[in-house]
C-alpha cells in the first residue's frame, strides 16, 4: 500500500493523542507514511512528538513523525486530517453544566445536548470551520475525520459551510456492545449490530452474535427483566418503551430527553475522575518521552477501537471495509429523517470515499425523538455560524430539556457573557 500523509490536530491531548498515535503505530499498512502532530501548546506538543517517536521506534513501524504548532505548515499534501480539539474543555464545560441548573433546567451532562450542548457548539463550530477553510486552501482533496464534539452539529456545519469531504467518528457503538455484553453475559467482541440515529443517540436495529448469527434481541429482552435495575436504568427504560436498544450510555442519550434526570440524576460529568485519568496518562507520556520508562513493544499495545485508521487503510487500499458507525450527511440513508441532517449509520470505506448504508425508516416513535434533535441542531449551527442570539434562543426553546422561556433567556445570556472571550462571532 502506498504511503500517505496524516495530520493530527489536537495531538497534545493526554487522552486522545496517545490513543491515535498508538493506532497509527499498530497499523503496518502505514509504513513509510508521514504523521504530523499539531497543537497550539508547543511545549506539550514537543513531549507528545518525542513519545510518538519512541513508540514508532519500539514497534519498528516505519512512520515519519513530524510536529508543528502551525497547522498551515502541516496541511499541504495531507490526504487525511484528524481533529480532536476544544477550548479549555473541562473548565468551560463545568460552566455549561452549572449555569443552566442555576435556572432550573435539568440537563444531565451538558456536553452535546441541552443548553450545555448549545454552548459547546457555539465555541467549537467556528474552530473546526477555520481548520476546514485552511484545508480547502491547502489540501482540498483531503478527508477530514473529526472527533470533536458536539459531533452531529459540527458535521452539519461542515456539510453546509464547506466543500470538504468529512466524517465524524465516535466509539459510542462499542459502549453499546459493552453494555449489552454485561446484560447478556456474552463477550463484547462476539457482538455485531446495525445501529442508526444521531451521534450519542443511536439505536440497534439489529444485534447478533458473530460466532453463530443468532438474533440476540430475545435474549437481551429476557436478561433485562432480571438484571440489576441500577445498571443503565434510562437506556433500559427506553429499550422497553421503544423496543430497540439505544447507545452509548445513560448520560449521553439523556442529553436529548426531558425526563432523563429522573433516572440519571443531576450530578453531571465526573470531572475529578477524568482529571485523574488524564494526569496519569500524561505522566506516562512524559516518562516515555524522556526515556524514564521503556516504550511498549507492539505486543503490549492495544488498538483504541476508534475507526480512523481502519477508514484510512480501507480508503487507500480500496478494501470496502464496513465501518460500524460514522457521522455523515443523511441523503436518504434514514428514510424518515431530512436529507440535510448529519446522522450516525454504518458505512463502507473505499477508494470512492465513505458510502453510508441505507437503513430505511426508523420506527415512528424513535424518528420523532431523532427529528426533534435534528431541527434543534439546525438552529444551533445557524446561531454558531452567524453569531445570532435570536437563533440560539430559538434552539433552546425547541430543546425538550428546556422547560421555561425565562430560564432559557437567563441561561443563554449568562453563557454568552461568561464565554464571550471564546465567541467572537457574537461581537
Order of alpha helices (4+ residues) and beta strands (2+ residues): beta-alpha-beta-alpha-beta-alpha-beta-alpha-alpha-beta-alpha-beta-alpha-beta-beta-alpha-alpha-beta-alpha-alpha-alpha-alpha-beta-beta-beta-alpha-alpha-alpha
